[in-house]
Structures are given as structure tokens and as C-alpha cells.
Amino acid sequence: MCFIGHGLMENRSGLIVDARLTRVSGHAERLAALDMVRHFADRPVAITLGADKSYDAADFVEGLRAMNVRSHVAQNTNRRRSAIDTRTTRHPGHAASQRLRKRIEEAFGRIKTVAGLGQTKLRSRPKVDWAFTFAAAAYNLVRAPKLIAAVP
């Protein structure tokens, strides 16, 4: 049994605002991202979503546009046409999102090493889901003192 953990991070604070666990499949990351961002997309102002090259797919980008979410996805230009065009990449916010999206790797690194979920010993999806969500919440608790100290 193979599972994959997904996290949705707020760029300003670096806190994980949603964490999911799904079974591994070819489209699991994109489907989970669409489901997670759906809860935050019902605002009158468009929000942005930064992601890496694996999210550069026409169906994913169109799904985000339908929810009024601007897709700040890295362009995958390896032997194919990117779904992200210059309407998105010309804005300075796209470059900023590409820099900030890498901070999620810090959270996943801590979840894998400190929380021990790099290779879990748990064997059912509910148990692994609970452990992953708990580890994401623990990461937020570790970040909290830094955020509180930064407030003037």
C-alpha cells in the first residue's frame, strides 16, 4: 500500500493550511490540489496557487481558472507545450510565487525526518492519514514562535 501526502501552504506565514493523504496514482497530486484549493477559492478576489512543473497540465490549469484561482505553476517546456502562457508569467507575482513555493519542502523534510514518516510503520490509511495530519500540525506549532516574535 502506497500513500502520498499533500500539503497546502499559505505563502505569507509559511503555515500548512490543509494536509491530505491519498493513494498514489498518476493524477493524485493535481486532484488533491484542486480539492484543497476549492475551500479557499470562494472569495470575490482571485487567489494564486504556486506549484512545480508536474502541475503544468491543461486540465489542472483550466480547473483553477474555473475556480478564479491564478495558477503560478512552473512551466514544463521539456518536449511539450506548456499550459502556462505569458498572461501568467509576465507578472512579477509569478516569479515571487516560484521562489516561495519551495518553502513547502522544508515542511515535508521535517515531516519525513522528525515525524518519521519517510517510511512509516503504520499500515492502514486512517492511521497514516492521522499521523501525517498530526505531523503537519506539529510543523505549524514549531513555526508559531518565529511568527509571533516577528509581529511588532
Secondary structure, 3 states (H helix, E strand, C coil): CCEEEEEEECCCCCCEEEEEEEECCCCHHHHHHHHHHHCCCCCCCCEEEEECHHHCCHHHHHHHHHCCEEEEECCCCCCCCCCCCHHHHCCHHHHHHHHHHHHHHHHHHHHHHCCCCCCCCCCCHHHHHHHHHHHHHHHHHHHHHHHHHHCC
